[in-house]
Amino acid sequence: MDKVIDGKQIAKNIREELKSQISDQKAEGRVPGLAVVLVGDNPASETYVGMKEKAAEEIGIHSELHDVDSSISQEELLNLVDQLNNDNRIDGILVQLPLPDHIDELAVIEAIDPGKDVDGFHPINTGRLFSGQKDLLRFDPCTPLGIIELIERKGVDIEGKNAVIVGRSNIVGKPVAHLLLERNATITVCHSRTKDLKAETLDADILVAAVGRPNFITGEMVKEGACVIDVGINRVDGKLIGDVEYDSAYERAGAITPVPGGVGPMTIAMLMKNTVKAREYHGV
Ligand SMILES: Nc1nc(=O)c2c([nH]1)NC[C@@H]1CN(c3ccc(C(=O)N[C@@H](CCC(=O)O)C(=O)O)cc3)C=[N+]21
């Protein structure tokens, strides 16, 4: 089988699966609704938000963009979130990050109704993930969820494997560690103070690179046959470069995600999945 994990294709398959669920929801009386809040005019954010809207519309999710000026006050933004919390047509709320410096990101995230937090960033949702709560409604963050889907749909078994995560961010490193742990991997989380990074990564059956540094993980740091997931999206001279030096890592890996076309499209597919899940929870 091909070593390359085709995130673009897998994301497309998932969107197809969601499409039929959404048409059932429509027949039931209401399609899912997603509100995307974009503050200011960061070009990267505009691109991502555009991709999210396009994906939503394509599969029949009602999506609405709330594009507000960067001068919006924190209070006004919290009011907008509150208005969306109380809007029955809206199942999912996404506030595109990063936010301008004068706004307290955490305060905005905490203002989102946890039942509409399709990003999975609210402390209720991260708390339920970190405590292994499976019975109550829980939204897991989209990029980590996409990583798990890529691994599983490639047919790589997670149970009992050594999973090494490089990077400890709240949006990728920490949550993906918990998702892997929940599937009985043995996890190691590495970061800038890790003493011997190469020794750790060479032990990885599953290696997740989420550091935000172009070509940081080289082939000689990859264990023979490992499943390598590259979460990096670094723009270098107008080109997208991952955190993994692809060519050298490809030689050693058993499976590997490209950048672009790996994790990125899955993040968006999982946002759609969480929105459909939110609609299921809210009912008609
Ligand atoms: N509240 C919030 N939720 C997010 O999920 C969120 C966010 N804020 N802020 C920014 C990051 C980044 N992010 C990406 C989504 C898709 C691609 C993606 O599809 N990338 C394509 C390439 C796209 C291109 O060419 O630029 C790929 O990797 O193939 C990348 C990055 C979501 N984020």
The ligand as a Tripos MOL2 file, in Angstrom:
@<TRIPOS>MOLECULE
LIG
   33    36     1     0     0
SMALL
NO_CHARGES

@<TRIPOS>ATOM
      1 N1        -10.9470   28.9840   16.0510 N.pl3     1 LIG1
      2 C1        -10.0780   28.4660   15.1990 C.ar      1 LIG1
      3 N2        -10.2500   27.1930   14.7600 N.ar      1 LIG1
      4 C2         -9.3790   26.6330   13.8790 C.ar      1 LIG1
      5 O1         -9.5390   25.4490   13.4990 O.2       1 LIG1
      6 C3         -8.2890   27.4290   13.4040 C.ar      1 LIG1
      7 C4         -8.1580   28.7420   13.8910 C.ar      1 LIG1
      8 N3         -9.0510   29.2170   14.7800 N.ar      1 LIG1
      9 N4         -7.1220   29.5130   13.4820 N.pl3     1 LIG1
     10 C5         -6.1760   29.0620   12.4960 C.3       1 LIG1
     11 C6         -6.0300   27.5530   12.4920 C.3       1 LIG1
     12 C7         -5.4220   26.9850   11.2310 C.3       1 LIG1
     13 N5         -6.4410   26.1150   10.6430 N.pl3     1 LIG1
     14 C8         -6.2940   25.4670    9.4240 C.ar      1 LIG1
     15 C9         -7.3380   24.8690    8.7550 C.ar      1 LIG1
     16 C10        -7.1760   24.2840    7.5160 C.ar      1 LIG1
     17 C11        -5.9590   24.2690    6.8960 C.ar      1 LIG1
     18 C12        -5.8130   23.6560    5.5470 C.2       1 LIG1
     19 O2         -6.7450   23.1450    4.9710 O.2       1 LIG1
     20 N6         -4.6300   23.7140    4.9080 N.am      1 LIG1
     21 C13        -4.3680   23.2170    3.5880 C.3       1 LIG1
     22 C14        -3.6030   24.2310    2.7670 C.3       1 LIG1
     23 C15        -4.2990   25.5330    2.6390 C.3       1 LIG1
     24 C16        -3.4300   26.5960    2.0230 C.2       1 LIG1
     25 O3         -2.9820   26.4110    0.8810 O.co2     1 LIG1
     26 O4         -3.1990   27.6230    2.7020 O.co2     1 LIG1
     27 C17        -3.5380   21.9610    3.6200 C.2       1 LIG1
     28 O5         -2.7950   21.7780    4.6220 O.co2     1 LIG1
     29 O6         -3.5940   21.1900    2.7070 O.co2     1 LIG1
     30 C18        -4.8970   24.8150    7.5600 C.ar      1 LIG1
     31 C19        -5.0580   25.3930    8.8130 C.ar      1 LIG1
     32 C20        -7.5490   26.1770   11.4060 C.2       1 LIG1
     33 N7         -7.3610   26.9410   12.4950 N.pl3     1 LIG1
@<TRIPOS>BOND
     1     1     2 1
     2     2     3 ar
     3     2     8 ar
     4     3     4 ar
     5     4     5 2
     6     4     6 ar
     7     6     7 ar
     8     6    33 1
     9     7     8 ar
    10     7     9 1
    11     9    10 1
    12    10    11 1
    13    11    12 1
    14    11    33 1
    15    12    13 1
    16    13    14 1
    17    13    32 1
    18    14    15 ar
    19    14    31 ar
    20    15    16 ar
    21    16    17 ar
    22    17    18 1
    23    17    30 ar
    24    18    19 2
    25    18    20 1
    26    20    21 1
    27    21    22 1
    28    21    27 1
    29    22    23 1
    30    23    24 1
    31    24    25 2
    32    24    26 1
    33    27    28 2
    34    27    29 1
    35    30    31 ar
    36    32    33 2
@<TRIPOS>SUBSTRUCTURE
     1 LIG1         1 GROUP 0 **** ****
